C-alpha cells in the first residue's frame, strides 16, 4: 500500500492508483472533462490539476494521470490550483462557449466573464470520443488527425468508416455536444441560469487545504489558518 496525504488527510491506496481516484475515494470532487470511468487516462483538458509537494517547491500535475507516490502531499483546492483551474475553464469557454458542461463549470467556479475571443469551435480535443470508440465499442472508427493547431478528430480522409456502427457513444460522452443558449458578447458568454450553483467557499482564499466537502457547501465557517 502507498501512504500519502490529500488536503491534510492521510490515505493508503493500492499501487497504480491515480491522485484523482484517491481523491474521489475520500469524497473530494475534482472537476474533469477528458476523464471518464472505464476509459484510459488522457490528461488533455488539464482541468483536474492539483498541487503536489512541500512549499515552496510545489508543482501542478494532472490528477487523472499522475500515480500516487509514497509520502506525497496533495492539495486539490489551494489558491494556486483554483487560479489555474479558472484560467483553463476560461480558455475552454472561449473555444466552445455553447457547451452546457463548460458553462456549468464556469458558474461553479465563480467565473462571470469570458476574457478571451470566442472561437465557437465544436471540439475541445478532449479525446473522449476517440477512446470510447476504441476501448468500449471496439471499433476505432475515428481518431486524431494532424498536429498542433491543425489537429482534428474524424475518420480517415473524411469518409464514412466501414466499422462505424452508428452507436452514438461518441456523442454521448462529448462535452461539446451538450449545447446551451449562448451569446456572442464576452460579458454574456456565461449564462448559469440553469445551474443554480452557489460560489464554492474555497474561492474565498481562506484556506489551502479543503476541510469541507459538502456539495453545495451549506454553511462553511472555516477560520483562517
C-alpha positions in Angstrom: 0.0 0.0 0.0 1.1 3.6 -0.7 0.6 6.2 2.0 0.0 9.9 1.1 -2.0 12.9 2.3 -4.6 14.7 0.4 -5.7 18.1 1.8 -4.1 17.1 5.1 -6.0 13.8 5.2 -3.8 10.6 5.3 -4.8 7.8 3.0 -3.5 4.5 1.8 -4.1 3.3 -1.7 -3.1 0.4 -4.0 -0.1 0.9 -6.3 -1.1 2.3 -9.6 -4.0 4.4 -8.1 -4.1 7.9 -9.6 -4.5 11.0 -7.5 -7.9 11.6 -9.0 -9.1 8.1 -7.9 -7.6 8.6 -4.4 -9.3 12.0 -4.0 -12.7 10.5 -5.2 -12.3 7.8 -2.6 -12.2 10.5 0.1 -15.2 12.2 -1.4 -13.2 15.1 -2.7 -14.6 16.4 -6.0 -12.1 17.3 -8.7 -13.6 18.7 -12.0 -12.7 16.8 -15.2 -13.6 16.9 -18.8 -11.4 14.4 -20.6 -11.7 11.7 -17.9 -14.5 9.1 -17.9 -15.0 5.9 -15.9 -13.9 2.9 -17.9 -11.6 4.8 -20.2 -7.9 5.2 -20.1 -6.4 8.4 -18.6 -5.5 11.0 -21.1 -4.8 14.3 -19.3 -5.8 16.6 -22.2 -8.1 19.1 -20.6 -5.8 20.0 -17.6 -8.9 20.8 -15.6 -8.1 18.2 -12.8 -4.9 20.0 -11.8 -3.7 19.5 -8.2 -0.7 20.9 -6.3 1.8 18.4 -5.1 5.0 18.7 -2.9 6.1 20.8 0.0 6.2 24.5 -0.3 7.9 26.4 -1.7 8.9 23.6 -4.1 5.5 22.5 -5.4 4.1 21.9 -8.9 0.8 21.4 -10.6 0.1 18.0 -12.2 -2.9 16.3 -13.8 -4.6 14.2 -11.1 -6.2 11.8 -13.6 -2.9 10.5 -14.9 -0.5 11.1 -12.0 0.0 8.0 -9.9 0.1 8.1 -6.1 3.6 8.1 -4.6 4.7 7.3 -1.0 4.7 10.4 1.2 3.2 12.7 -1.4 1.4 15.8 -0.2 -1.5 16.8 -2.4 -3.7 19.9 -2.3 -6.8 19.9 -4.5 -8.2 23.4 -3.6 -5.2 25.7 -3.0 -5.3 29.2 -4.4 -2.7 28.2 -7.0 -4.9 25.3 -8.1 -8.1 27.4 -8.3 -6.3 30.2 -10.2 -5.0 27.7 -12.8 -8.3 25.9 -13.0 -10.3 29.1 -13.6 -7.8 30.0 -16.4 -8.3 26.6 -18.0 -12.1 27.0 -17.8 -11.9 30.4 -19.4 -9.8 29.1 -22.3 -12.2 26.2 -22.8 -15.2 28.6 -22.7 -13.6 30.7 -25.4 -13.1 27.6 -27.5 -16.5 26.2 -27.1 -18.8 28.8 -25.4 -22.0 26.9 -26.3 -21.1 23.8 -24.2 -23.5 23.3 -21.3 -20.9 21.4 -19.4 -18.3 24.1 -19.7 -20.8 26.8 -18.8 -21.8 25.0 -15.7 -18.1 24.6 -14.7 -17.6 28.3 -15.2 -20.6 29.1 -13.0 -19.5 26.7 -10.3 -16.0 28.3 -10.1 -17.3 31.9 -9.9 -16.4 32.9 -13.5 -18.7 35.7 -14.6 -16.9 37.0 -17.7 -15.0 35.4 -20.5 -12.0 37.5 -21.3 -10.7 35.7 -24.5 -12.0 35.9 -28.0 -14.7 33.4 -28.7 -13.9 30.8 -31.4 -17.1 28.8 -31.4 -15.4 25.6 -32.2 -17.3 22.3 -32.0 -14.4 20.3 -30.4 -12.1 20.8 -27.4 -9.9 17.8 -28.3 -10.6 16.0 -25.0 -10.3 12.7 -26.8 -13.3 11.1 -25.1 -15.0 10.1 -28.4 -11.8 8.5 -29.7 -11.2 6.5 -26.6 -14.8 5.3 -26.1 -15.0 4.2 -29.8 -11.7 2.2 -29.5 -11.9 1.0 -25.9 -15.6 0.4 -25.3 -17.1 0.0 -28.7 -14.0 -1.9 -30.0 -14.4 -0.1 -33.3 -11.7 2.6 -33.7 -13.8 4.3 -36.3 -12.5 7.8 -35.5 -9.1 9.2 -34.4 -6.9 12.2 -34.2 -5.5 13.8 -37.3 -2.6 16.1 -37.8 -0.9 18.0 -35.0 -0.7 21.4 -33.3 -3.3 24.0 -34.3 -4.4 21.8 -37.2 -5.3 18.8 -35.0 -8.8 17.5 -35.6 -10.9 14.4 -34.9 -12.6 12.4 -37.6 -12.5 9.5 -39.9 -9.6 8.8 -42.4 -10.0 11.1 -45.5 -13.3 12.3 -44.1 -15.1 9.3 -45.4 -17.6 7.2 -43.6 -15.9 4.4 -41.7 -16.9 0.9 -42.5 -16.5 -0.2 -38.9 -18.8 2.6 -37.5 -22.0 1.1 -36.1 -23.7 4.5 -35.6 -24.0 3.6 -31.9 -23.8 7.3 -30.8 -21.4 6.6 -28.0 -19.1 9.4 -29.2 -21.9 12.0 -29.0 -23.0 10.6 -25.6 -19.6 11.4 -23.9 -18.8 14.6 -25.8 -19.0 17.7 -23.6 -19.2 20.0 -26.6 -22.4 18.2 -27.9 -24.4 19.2 -24.9 -25.4 22.6 -26.0 -26.9 25.6 -24.2 -28.0 29.0 -25.3 -25.1 31.5 -25.6 -24.3 35.0 -26.6 -21.7 36.5 -28.9 -20.7 39.2 -26.3 -17.9 38.0 -24.0 -19.5 39.6 -20.9 -22.7 37.5 -21.6 -20.9 34.2 -22.5 -21.8 32.6 -19.2 -25.4 32.1 -18.5 -25.5 30.0 -15.4 -29.3 30.4 -15.2 -29.9 26.7 -15.3 -27.1 25.7 -13.0 -28.3 27.2 -9.7 -24.8 26.6 -8.2 -23.5 28.9 -5.4 -19.9 30.0 -5.5 -17.7 27.5 -3.7 -16.3 28.6 -0.4 -12.7 27.6 -1.5 -12.7 30.6 -3.8 -12.6 33.0 -0.8 -8.9 32.2 -0.2 -9.5 31.4 3.5 -7.6 28.1 3.4 -5.4 26.0 1.2 -6.3 22.5 2.3 -10.0 21.8 1.8 -11.7 20.9 5.0 -15.4 20.9 3.8 -16.7 18.5 1.3 -20.4 19.4 1.2 -21.6 20.0 -2.3 -23.0 22.5 -2.4 -21.5 23.9 0.8 -24.4 24.7 3.2 -22.5 26.6 5.9 -18.8 26.9 5.6 -17.3 28.5 8.8 -13.7 27.6 8.5 -11.4 30.1 10.2 -8.3 31.4 8.6 -5.2 29.3 9.4 
